[in-house]
Amino acid sequence: MDSDLAAFIRRSVETTRLQDLWDLTLDVVHARGVAQVSYHLYGAPGSAEAVSVFADGFPRDWVCQYIERRLHLADPIPEFARRRAMPFFWSEARALREISEAQRGILDTLDGKRMGDGLAV
């Protein structure tokens, strides 16, 4: 496993395209049995605006809705993940700090989709 991680880091440093980095990441997480993964790439530090949202394994209708309705702007999970040093499960998001009505609505929708309890890093 350590050699896998070292290879991933080496290849990540060598890549110059975001899509290539995403593909490397998918190889690593899929090899470890992760069925769903997403990554939110943000612009300037402190910006709430995601420049890109990458997703793999999630229901297509959910991904389309998430992007088209710009739900990332109110989704507390990526926001909390950006600010925390420690990973957390999606189910813990409500307890991490107070959340707005809009944030609660996104978490309720996510719960309703029954996609499981993800890990935010």
Disulfide bonds with the S-S distance in Angstrom:
none
